[in-house]
């Protein structure tokens, strides 16, 4: 299978080139030339399969030409060695808890998969692979955990100064070794632009082997489709048409769900749930796509004013607003609504949300209010609430325990390099 650029000005390439490059030479994002249809037998047996079995069936059509079964199967077993439970929250509403991995965020699935896939695809490379990652919090820590200590790979994490939670910053800056944390004077959009400029720079790419581990990389996108199938496998007999509500910032997670649906997963609708950075919900309402500078919110991982994966959404929907609206609804919510949802669900049901999952939950509630009952709603709970302890404690007006998988970061010393929001500063660092 080959992968094409959403900008249409670069030729299709095989998997290895798409993954190692990250970004196409014309600045576009890679998508598979064909999205395969999974056979009916796969869906009939979905409820009897393990998560690694499901992931193997989903990934194989995309990877089979370059990754043999004897490599892919154990790779997936290693990546997916933690639970991803579907938890009933209210009647007709479920939470898919994606935060049970080593860094307590949904990015663990994609980052761990990509780390192992890249290591395999570059196993014969003599040059060091340098990975440039822009992060608004969770991506960077998951990538760091996935790539830490991997021989022949060095990771540069660009994060916006003062715009990640204190615990997220600890997760970004306490690795050392082959992980370098860069504290950028700017927003996530600035960090993302710097990463894209690095990947597109001709001199850098002639002198260094560069890639990205953001959701712009197709190796992050493919595994993000796995858990949509897994959610339905756990549900088995939904009480009505299935609706997924996805807390959305850069829209990679939602694009993974759309790929799952294109492969045959029976989903009636997807909800793009955002904070005040409502670029896609605004587009769905108006037909006008208007990126703008991001604003800071309580759900900081979604503070994106120009989501990269909109290019993939537009390609999948053939740049037609009507096609977007046939499958996708969009809602945005304020910080006040986020706090209220965290408090209300805890008091009413004893279920604890993080600020991003709260927005996914609110998206489902809004959809139910508009469409009425009869739907089976699943929202993605994307990070452990303790990662945003200050926000959650303020919403609940009580202290929050930090699990052991996160507490050990608090005892480590930070190591970060301050960096101006200038491409030359990043380029000189990467050229060394």
N, C-alpha and C positions, 0 to 999 in steps of 0.2 A: 504494500500500500504506500502511496505517496501522499504528501501533504502540500497544500497550496497556500499562498499568501493572501490574506484578506485584501491587500492592496492591488493584487492582480498584476504587478509589474515584475515579479520574479518567477522563474520556472518552478514547478513542483519538485520536491526533493524527497528522498527516502527518510525513514525514521531517524537514523543516526544524525543526519545533517540537521533536521528540524530540531532535534533535542539539543544538540551541541551548540547550534547557532542561537537558539532561543527566539530571536527576532529575525524575520526574513530580511534580506538585503534591501528591499524596498520599504522597510519600516513596518510592514504588515505582520499580523499574527498568523501562525500556521493552524490550519484545520485539515482533517482528513478529506481526501478527494471523494470518498464514499463513506457514509455511515452505515455499517452493516445491520441488517435485520436479524435479530436472534430468533431461532426457530420456536414454534409453539410449544414443543416438548420442554424447552428450557423454562418457560413460564409455568407450565403445569407442575414441574418439579421444584419450583423456586422455594417453597416452604420447607423442603427436606434437605436443602443444600447448606453448607457452611459458608461463611463470608469469604474465605479464600477460594472456595470452589466457584462461587458466583463471580468473584473478581477475575478468576482465570478465564471463565467463559466470556466475560465482557471485554477483557484486555486482549485476548488472543488474536482476534481479527485485525487489530491495529498493529500488533507487535510481531506476529508469527514469522514474518519473512526475515527478521533480524535477531529475534530472541527465541531460542529453542525452548520446547516445553521443559526440559530438564533444568533450565535456568529460571524460567518464568515461574514455575510452580513453587519452588523453595523461596524465591524472592518474595512472592505474595504471602506465603506463610510467615515469613519474618516480618514483613511490613505490618500485617494485620493480626498482630498477636495480642491485641487488647480488645475489650468488649465495646460494642457500639449499640447500646440497648434502646429500644423504642419504649417509652414510658407514657402510660395514660395520665393525662393531666386534668382534663375535664371530659364530660361526655362529648364524644366526637372530636376531641383534640388530643394529639399525642406530641411528645417531644422526642426527637432523635438526638440522643446525647453523644455528640461527637468529640467530647473533651476528655475521654478516658485514657488518652495516650500519654506519652512521656512528658510533653510540654503543656498538657491540659488545654489543647485547642484543636479544632478540626483540621488545621494545616498539617498535623502530624501524618495524616494519611498520604496526602500528596507529596510532602517533603521527603518522607522516608522512602516512598516509591521512587521518586526522582533521584535521590542520592544513590540508591542501589542500581537503578537503570543507567545513570550516567557513568558510574564506576565500571559497569559492564561494557558499555558502548565505547568507552575510552581506554579500555584495558591495555591496548597496544600503543597508546600515545607516549611519546618520549617527553613532550612538553607538559608543564604544570597547567592544569585547567583552573582558570580563575572565574569564580562565579560572583556576579554582581547582583545584589538583591535590595530592592526598596521595600521597606516595611513600615506599616502603621502600628505594629506591635507583635501580632501573633505569627506572621509569616517568618520573620527573622529568627525567632527562637526555635521554631520547628525546623527551619533550614539548618540552623546552627547545630541542633541536636542530631539531625540526619547526617550531616557531613563532617561532624567533629572527628578528627583523627583519621579521616579517610586519606590514604596516601595519594599524592599527586594532585590534590585538590585544595585550593585556598578560597575562602569565602569572605566577601566584603559586604557587610550589612549597613545600609544607609537608612537611618531613622531620623525623624524630625525632632529637634531639640524641644523638650518640654511638652510634647504632644503624645506621649505614651504613658501608661500608668506606671507608678513606681516599681511594681513587681515585674511588669513587662520589660522595663528598662534593665532590671537585674538579669532577666533571662537573656537579654541581648548582649550584655556587656561583660559577663563574668566567665567567658569561655577561654580566651587566650588561644594558644596553639595556632591552628590554621584558620581561626575565625577572627576577623578584624571588624570591630564595631566603629562606625563613622557617624558622629552626631552632627547632623546637618542643620545649619541656620535656615529653616524654612519649613514648609509643609510636606505632607506625604506626596502631594502632586509634584513638588520640586524634586524630591528624592526619586520618584518614578521617572521624571524627565531626565535626570542625570544618568540613571541606569540605562535608559533607552539611547541616550546620546553615546554612551560608552559602547554599547553593542553595535551601534551603527558607524562608529568611527573607523575609517579605513586604516589609519596608521596603527591604532591599537590592535586591530584584528590581524594586521600583518605581523606584528611583533609578539602578540600574546594569543593564547587560546582562551577565548572568552565565552561565557554562557550566562544565562539568567535562571534563577529558581523561583521567580515570581509566577503568577498565574498566566502571564503572557507565554510561558513555556508550555508546549503541548504535553510534556511529561508530567506537569502538575494537573492539567485539565482532565486527562483520561481517568486517573484514579478517583477524581472527585465525582465521577458517575457511579462508582461502585456502591456507595452507601444508600443511594436512592433505591436500587434493587433490594438491598438488604433490609431497608425499612418495610417494603412490601412483603418481603419474605417473612418477617416477624408478624406483620399484620394478618397475613393469610386470607382472612375473609372480611374485607372492609364493609362497614355498614352502609356505605354509599360511595359515590365517585370520589376519587382521591385528589386532594389539593395539597400542594407543597408550598409553604411560605418560607422564603429564604432571606435572612438578613443580608443585605447587599451593600457592598462598597465598590470593589473593583469588578464584581460580577462574574468572577471565575466559578464560584460555587453554583450559581444559578445556571451558568452555561453548561456545567457538568450535568445538571439535572435535565436540561434540554437535550443534551446528547443521549442521555438514558431514555428519554421519551422517544427520540428519533430511532432508537434501537428497538422500540416496541413496548417499553414499560407503560402500562395503562395509567396515565395521569390525566385528569381532566383539565387542570389548570395549575399554573405557577403564579406565585405572588412575589413580586419584587418589593420587599419591605426595607425602607431606608430611614435614616435620620433626616436632619435638615438638608443634607446634601442629596436633594431629590431629583437629580438630573434625569434618570430614566422614568420615574413616575410622571414627571412633568412632560417628557416626550410622549408617553402613552396618552396623556390627557390632551395635549395640544398638537402633536405631530411635529413639534419643533425640538430638535436636539441641540441644546445650548449648554455646553460645558462652561463652568465658571470656577473661580477660586474656591477651594473647600473652606468650610467653617468648622471650628472645633466643637465637638459635642461629647456627651458622656460615653457614647458608643464609638470610641476613637478609631477602632479598626475599620470603620465604615466612613471615615472622613475623607472622601474622595470626590473631587469636583470634576474630574475628567476620566471616567472609568475605562481602562484599557480594553476590557472584554466587550465593550459596546461594539467594537469592530467585528467580533465574532457573532454577536447577536444579530447585527445587521446582515452579515453574510448568510447566517442560517435562515433569516426571514426575508432574504432577497431584497433588502433595503425597502421593504414595503410596510408602511405603518399599519395597514389593515391586517397583515399577517402577524405582526407583533400582538395586536389586540385580540386576535383569535385565541391565543394561548396564554397570554400574560396580562396580569393586573398589577398595578403599582400603587403603593400607599407610602406616605412619609409621616413620621411622628416626632414630636418635640421631646426635649429632655424631661419636661414636666410629665408628659404622658409615659415616658420610659420609667421614671421613678415610681409613678403611681401603679404601673403594671407590676413592677417588682414587689411592691408592698402588698398590693391586693391579692396577688396569686399566693404569696406566702401566707397571708392571714386566712384566706379562704380555703386553700387546698394544701398548704404545707409544702409547696413546690417552689424551689429557689431558682430564679432566673438571673442570668448575667445581663448587662445592658443591651447586648446584641440579640440574644435569645428573646429578650423582652419585646424588641421590635418585631421579630418574627412572629411571636405570639399575638401581638397587636394587629399584625397584618391579617392573620386568620380571623380574629374577632371582627375586624372591619368587613372582611369578605362575607362572613356569616351574617352580619347585620344587613348587608345589602342583598344577599342571595337567599337568605332564609336557611332553615335546617336541612339536613339530609346529606351533607357532605362529610367525608372523613378527612379531617385536617391534620397535617403533620408539619410542625415547624422545626427548623434546625437550631438546636442549642449548641452554639459554636465554640464556647470557651467556659471554663470553670468560673463561677461567680467570684471566687477568691482572687482571681487575677485583677479584679476591679473592686478590691475590698473597700476602698474609700467611698465609691459610688453606692455600693450595695449596703454598706453599714449605714450611710446617711439615709437611704431609702427606708430601711427597716428600723432605724433608730435602735440598733443593738449590735454587739460585736459579732464578727464572722470568723470562724475557725479557718485556718489555712492548712490544707492537706499536706502530707509529708512530701509528695512529689513536687510541690512548689516551695515549701518552707526552706529547703536546703539552699535555694538560691539567695535567700536573704542574708546568709552568713558569708557570702563570697564578696571579694573585692571587685569593684568595677574597673574595666580597662577599655576606654574609648578614646578615639581621636576626634577632636573638634574639627569641623570642616565648613568652609564658607559655601554658600550656594552658587558655586562656580564650577563649570565643567573642567576647566584647566586644572583645578586642585585635584579632582578625582583622577583625571587622565595621568597626571604626573605620578600619583601614587600607584596606579596600575602598571605604569611603564617600568617601575623599579624591579 
